[in-house]
Amino acid sequence: MIIDTAKAFASVFGGLYERYRQWIDARNDAEALTKLVCLELRRNLALLDALRIDDAPEDSEAFLEASKLLETEVLEQIFLPGKGSAKLRESLDGQDKDDDEDDDGDSVPMTNHLMRLYVRIIAVQKLAALPQGAQGLRKIRYGQRLRHIRARAAEALQRIEPEE
């Protein structure tokens, strides 16, 4: 019994350590980080595509729960210090692909686009964690927020996905 527990612990710990090492290596590689960003965007889009965002009530319980499941771990890596992150930011901002434009028609660098996406995701997650219907809380239109996140994530994926 103790030996089985020790083997299981060693297996889990070894797997976690190996994933940690791969993560550290990927953080220093801009190309690998780009692929991880695309993967995270695809996972978030897959989750959002499973929802009936366009034709369901704004405050559907599914929207509230799905908001909590959106991922941002890789997006956070873009904005951390490090050679890989810096190279990725330079690469993203130097792209000649279709520039994003904000409401004023000004060109928005890709890192700003991703920062806005990150902030929207974190904001909707924090709102979903609040007690629903609490006094003093505005009506949270999760459907609208998730539609904006979906559109921004799809645009980001289209602009940065490496061409194979």
VEXTOR-63852 format. One record per residue: residue in one letter; x, y, z of N, C-alpha, C, O in turn. Coordinates in steps of 0.001 Angstrom, whole numbers, padded with zeros to 6 digits, always signed. Layout:
% residues N
AXYZXYZXYZXYZ
...
This chain:
% residues 164
M+000829-001186+000000+000000+000000+000000+000875+001252+000000+000655+002156-000806
I+001845+001316+000878+002725+002479+000965+003578+002584-000289+003819+003683-000789
I+004035+001445-000798+004861+001450-002007+004039+001948-003194+004535+002731-004003
D+002786+001501-003303+001919+001965-004397+001686+003464-004308+001685+004158-005324
T+001489+003961-003102+001285+005398-002901+002535+006172-003278+002451+007221-003917
A+003685+005665-002889+004951+006318-003215+005180+006332-004722+005634+007333-005275
K+004863+005208-005393+005010+005150-006850+004075+006154-007527+004471+006835-008473
A+002852+006243-007047+001888+007186-007618+002359+008614-007418+002269+009442-008325
F+002864+008899-006219+003364+010242-005929+004546+010577-006830+004615+011675-007381
A+005470+009644-006981+006647+009870-007827+006236+010082-009281+006817+010912-009980
S+005245+009338-009728+004760+009471-011092+004138+010847-011321+004419+011504-012324
V+003297+011273-010392+002654+012585-010510+003691+013690-010422+003681+014620-011229
F+004588+013594-009446+005613+014620-009264+006529+014682-010486+006859+015766-010968
G+006932+013528-010977+007802+013485-012153+007119+014098-013364+007747+014834-014125
G+005837+013801-013547+005077+014382-014658+004944+015882-014524+005078+016608-015509
L+004683+016354-013322+004574+017794-013092+005905+018488-013348+005952+019552-013965
Y+006980+017880-012872+008298+018477-013071+008635+018542-014561+009154+019550-015041
E+008341+017476-015282+008626+017449-016715+007813+018524-017440+008346+019214-018309
R+006545+018672-017099+005719+019714-017713+006257+021098-017356+006255+022000-018194
Y+006715+021267-016124+007297+022538-015701+008542+022855-016535+008704+023982-017002
R+009415+021869-016722+010632+022087-017518+010274+022449-018959+010886+023344-019544
Q+009289+021760-019533+008875+022067-020895+008320+023487-020974+008551+024202-021949
W+007590+023884-019941+007018+025223-019900+008130+026277-019851+008058+027281-020559
I+009151+026060-019028+010270+026988-018922+010981+027088-020265+011309+028187-020713
D+011222+025946-020911+011885+025961-022213+011044+026704-023250+011580+027478-024042
A+009739+026474-023248+008853+027118-024218+008778+028620-023979+008661+029398-024927
R+008845+029029-022717+008767+030465-022399+009905+031242-023031+009757+032426-023333
N+011030+030592-023233+012192+031256-023810+012257+031108-025326+013220+031561-025944
D+011271+030496-025924+011229+030277-027358+009989+030980-027915+008866+030534-027679
A+010188+032070-028648+009072+032876-029151+008161+032065-030068+006941+032217-030020
E+008741+031209-030897+007921+030409-031814+007039+029426-031033+005859+029264-031342
A+007613+028784-030036+006832+027859-029216+005749+028610-028455+004629+028117-028322
L+006070+029782-027961+005084+030581-027226+003951+031011-028152+002793+031038-027738
T+004270+031343-029388+003233+031697-030368+002277+030527-030567+001060+030705-030603
K+002837+029344-030694+001997+028148-030876+001131+027888-029645-000024+027481-029768
L+001694+028126-028455+000915+027947-027227-000202+028979-027123-001301+028662-026667
V+000072+030210-027544-000974+031240-027547-002103+030811-028483-003279+030907-028130
C-001747+030343-029662-002756+029890-030622-003562+028727-030062-004778+028663-030242
L-002891+027816-029390-003584+026677-028790-004567+027145-027719-005699+026666-027662
E-004136+028078-026871-005035+028590-025840-006226+029323-026463-007359+029166-026008
L-005973+030114-027491-007072+030797-028184-008047+029788-028778-009261+029972-028696
R-007520+028728-029373-008389+027686-029954-009225+026984-028881-010404+026701-029097
R-008618+026704-027730-009378+026062-026642-010500+026968-026161-011617+026506-025930
N-010207+028261-026008-011241+029200-025581-012343+029319-026638-013527+029364-026306
L-011944+029369-027907-012942+029448-028973-013801+028186-029035-015004+028269-029285
A-013201+027034-028812-013968+025785-028806-015015+025800-027695-016149+025366-027899
L-014637+026294-026535-015586+026413-025425-016713+027372-025790-017886+027054-025596
L-016365+028537-026315-017378+029538-026661-018261+029076-027813-019448+029402-027853
D-017698+028324-028745-018488+027818-029870-019501+026758-029439-020472+026501-030152
A-019282+026152-028292-020229+025150-027779-021454+025806-027147-022451+025137-026873
L-021374+027107-026918-022485+027839-026302-023363+028460-027386-022900+028760-028486
R-024612+028644-027060-025539+029308-027972-025572+030796-027613-026597+031325-027183
I-024446+031444-027797-024273+032833-027384-025197+033776-028147-025703+034745-027581
D-025414+033499-029411-026141+034440-030252-027654+034393-030082-028333+035355-030439
D-028198+033317-029553-029662+033225-029487-030203+032745-028135-031311+032214-028063
A-029440+032927-027091-029892+032526-025752-030037+033771-024882-029506+034830-025217
P-030751+033646-023767-030872+034801-022860-029493+035273-022397-028569+034473-022243
E-029371+036576-022178-028080+037184-021824-027465+036607-020554-026243+036486-020463
D-028271+036258-019596-027741+035812-018306-027928+034310-018087-028244+033869-016982
S-027733+033545-019137-027843+032102-019041-026827+031563-018033-025691+032034-017979
E-027230+030595-017254-026337+029969-016269-025126+029336-016962-024031+029312-016400
A-025321+028829-018173-024208+028233-018925-023142+029285-019233-021949+028985-019197
F-023565+030513-019535-022608+031579-019822-021795+031904-018578-020582+032104-018642
L-022476+031953-017469-021810+032249-016199-020744+031196-015906-019611+031532-015561
E-021108+029935-016042-020160+028846-015765-019040+028791-016798-017884+028555-016446
A-019369+029007-018062-018348+028977-019112-017337+030107-018922-016157+029944-019230
S-017794+031238-018422-016897+032373-018174-015768+031985-017236-014636+032445-017381
K-016088+031137-016280-015092+030714-015290-014048+029768-015889-012973+029583-015318
L-014367+029172-017035-013487+028159-017626-012545+028697-018701-011691+027960-019194
L-012686+029952-019066-011790+030521-020072-010360+030550-019536-010139+030781-018347
E-009402+030317-020412-008003+030202-020014-007212+031460-020382-007458+032083-021415
T-006258+031822-019516-005416+032991-019777-003949+032756-019426-003146+033684-019526
E-003581+031557-019025-002226+031307-018541-001161+031640-019569-000127+032214-019227
V-001403+031286-020830-000395+031543-021860-000404+033019-022251+000656+033602-022481
L-001575+033625-022327-001633+035058-022624-000820+035850-021608-000156+036825-021960
E-000874+035434-020360-000098+036120-019319+001394+036059-019608+002126+036997-019290
Q+001846+034976-020202+003277+034807-020484+003803+035857-021458+004982+036208-021413
I+002938+036360-022339+003357+037354-023319+003863+038615-022627+004776+039280-023114
F+003262+038932-021492+003534+040206-020844+004534+040102-019699+004809+041092-019021
L+005079+038909-019482+006100+038729-018452+007478+039045-019025+007683+038961-020236
P+008415+039407-018164+009771+039646-018666+010407+038336-019136+010076+037260-018638
G+011289+038439-020063+011995+037261-020568+012283+037423-022044+011581+038140-022757
K+013337+036739-022495+013748+036869-023892+012664+036369-024845+012360+037021-025844
G+012092+035224-024536+011063+034664-025416+009853+035568-025511+009316+035777-026598
S+009417+036108-024379+008267+037010-024366+008573+038294-025126+007736+038783-025885
A+009762+038837-024926+010147+040071-025623+010198+039843-027129+009720+040672-027903
K+010783+038709-027548+010846+038393-028975+009443+038228-029544+009156+038683-030652
L+008575+037574-028781+007210+037371-029248+006487+038707-029394+005805+038933-030393
R+006629+039593-028409+005983+040910-028488+006476+041673-029718+005682+042277-030438
E+007787+041643-029954+008342+042313-031129+007789+041706-032412+007425+042423-033344
S+007732+040391-032450+007227+039701-033625+005754+040021-033873+005354+040290-035005
L+004961+039990-032823+003527+040268-032961+003277+041703-033405+002435+041955-034266
D+004007+042639-032818+003788+044049-033142+004359+044429-034498+003954+045436-035078
G+005289+043640-035008+005903+043949-036293+005232+043282-037472+005693+043415-038605
Q+004162+042575-037226+003491+041869-038316+002904+042850-039316+002428+043924-038949
D+002946+042466-040583+002377+043303-041647+000984+042841-042024+000417+043315-043008
K+000425+041920-041250-000919+041447-041556-001918+042550-041273-001540+043634-040828
D-003197+042282-041529-004252+043276-041295-004138+043832-039896-004158+043083-038919
D-004019+045133-039795-003930+045780-038495-005309+045881-037888-006295+046149-038575
D-005360+045664-036593-006598+045867-035852-006820+047363-035746-005856+048122-035646
E-008042+047792-035764-008327+049207-035588-009292+049370-034453-010261+048621-034329
D-009023+050365-033612-009948+050614-032519-011071+051511-033019-011163+051784-034216
D-011918+051966-032118-013095+052734-032494-012757+054028-033226-013586+054524-033988
D-011577+054585-033022-011179+055826-033670-010515+055580-035021-010150+056538-035702
G-010349+054323-035425-009711+054000-036679-008203+053962-036590-007536+053821-037614
D-007645+054081-035400-006199+054031-035222-005738+052577-035207-006456+051683-034760
S-004530+052368-035703-003953+051031-035711-003595+050609-034287-003037+051394-033520
V-003920+049364-033944-003651+048848-032603-002627+047719-032713-002869+046742-033421
P-001492+047835-032029-000511+046741-032061-001128+045449-031528-002033+045472-030694
M-000624+044335-032024-001172+043034-031648-001074+042794-030145-001990+042217-029559
T+000004+043220-029513+000113+042991-028071-000973+043756-027320-001474+043273-026304
N-001343+044939-027804-002453+045666-027182-003771+044925-027386-004610+044867-026487
H-003940+044364-028570-005135+043570-028871-005237+042386-027890-006301+042116-027333
L-004119+041697-027696-004114+040550-026782-004295+040988-025330-004915+040280-024537
M-003752+042155-024985-003944+042685-023628-005425+042962-023376-005949+042643-022309
R-006090+043553-024354-007534+043815-024215-008312+042516-024062-009233+042426-023250
L-007936+041512-024848-008589+040212-024737-008380+039632-023347-009324+039148-022723
Y-007158+039680-022868-006832+039175-021536-007661+039892-020466-008231+039250-019583
V-007724+041205-020548-008467+041986-019556-009958+041631-019609-010600+041512-018565
R-010503+041464-020797-011926+041082-020920-012190+039720-020292-013189+039534-019597
I-011301+038779-020536-011492+037436-019970-011417+037489-018446-012280+036935-017765
I-010403+038144-017912-010256+038235-016457-011459+038955-015850-011969+038544-014808
A-011913+040027-016497-013059+040779-015973-014307+039903-015910-015016+039908-014904
V-014580+039157-016970-015793+038323-016964-015662+037191-015940-016659+036784-015343
Q-014453+036685-015734-014250+035647-014718-014501+036201-013317-015125+035540-012486
K-014020+037403-013060-014228+038015-011742-015700+038338-011523-016219+038159-010421
L-016370+038812-012560-017801+039087-012444-018586+037808-012188-019546+037806-011418
A-018178+036724-012834-018859+035444-012637-018671+034916-011221-019489+034135-010735
A-017596+035337-010555-017328+034885-009187-018156+035653-008152-018298+035212-007011
L-018695+036795-008557-019514+037582-007623-020871+036918-007405-021353+036201-008282
P-021493+037148-006249-022832+036594-006026-023819+037218-007017-023953+038440-007082
Q-024491+036392-007766-025425+036879-008777-026656+037474-008114-027182+036913-007152
G-027111+038603-008626-028293+039256-008092-028018+040069-006842-028956+040527-006190
A-026760+040259-006495-026419+041025-005296-026819+042483-005497-026731+043024-006599
Q-027248+043088-004439-027640+044480-004501-026428+045340-004834-025336+045110-004314
G-026619+046325-005696-025530+047203-006084-024758+046705-007297-023886+047413-007801
L-025057+045510-007774-024370+044946-008935-025226+045201-010174-026407+044856-010209
R-024624+045799-011171-025336+046022-012432-025675+044693-013074-025109+043656-012730
K-026602+044739-014004-026935+043533-014761-025731+043188-015643-025283+044005-016448
I-025234+042007-015484-024070+041549-016247-024589+040794-017463-025246+039762-017329
R-024298+041303-018622-024743+040641-019857-023629+039709-020328-022791+040085-021148
Y-023634+038500-019799-022568+037542-020099-022542+037178-021574-021466+037024-022151
G-023700+037038-022191-023738+036698-023615-023007+037735-024450-022207+037383-025317
Q-023272+038995-024199-022615+040070-024936-021115+040067-024663-020314+040213-025587
R-020739+039905-023419-019314+039882-023079-018611+038702-023750-017504+038852-024268
L-019241+037545-023741-018631+036366-024365-018577+036508-025883-017633+036022-026508
R-019564+037160-026489-019501+037419-027942-018302+038306-028266-017597+038061-029245
H-018067+039330-027451-016913+040207-027686-015597+039440-027520-014665+039615-028305
I-015532+038599-026503-014330+037789-026287-014112+036846-027466-012993+036696-027956
R-015191+036215-027913-015086+035282-029043-014583+036008-030293-013698+035505-030985
A-015136+037179-030585-014723+037925-031779-013258+038342-031677-012513+038222-032649
R-012845+038825-030521-011464+039282-030334-010494+038095-030398-009415+038215-030978
A-010864+036963-029816-010004+035775-029853-009882+035237-031277-008796+034841-031699
A-010988+035220-032015-010953+034734-033400-010068+035633-034264-009300+035147-035093
E-010180+036929-034065-009349+037861-034825-007873+037684-034479-007018+037680-035365
A-007580+037540-033199-006192+037348-032774-005621+036068-033368-004491+036055-033855
L-006395+035004-033330-005935+033729-033877-005651+033860-035370-004642+033354-035862
Q-006527+034529-036076-006344+034713-037516-005069+035509-037812-004374+035230-038789
R-004768+036487-036978-003617+037342-037226-002286+036710-036833-001268+036978-037471
I-002276+035875-035795-000975+035388-035319-000693+033924-035582+000426+033463-035356
E-001677+033186-036051-001450+031752-036225-000316+031530-037220-000344+032040-038340
P+000681+030758-036789+001804+030512-037705+001343+029720-038913+000535+028797-038813
E+001877+030107-040046+001518+029399-041267+002388+028166-041392+003615+028250-041352
E+001756+027044-041541+002474+025771-041621+002794+025427-043050+003398+024388-043314
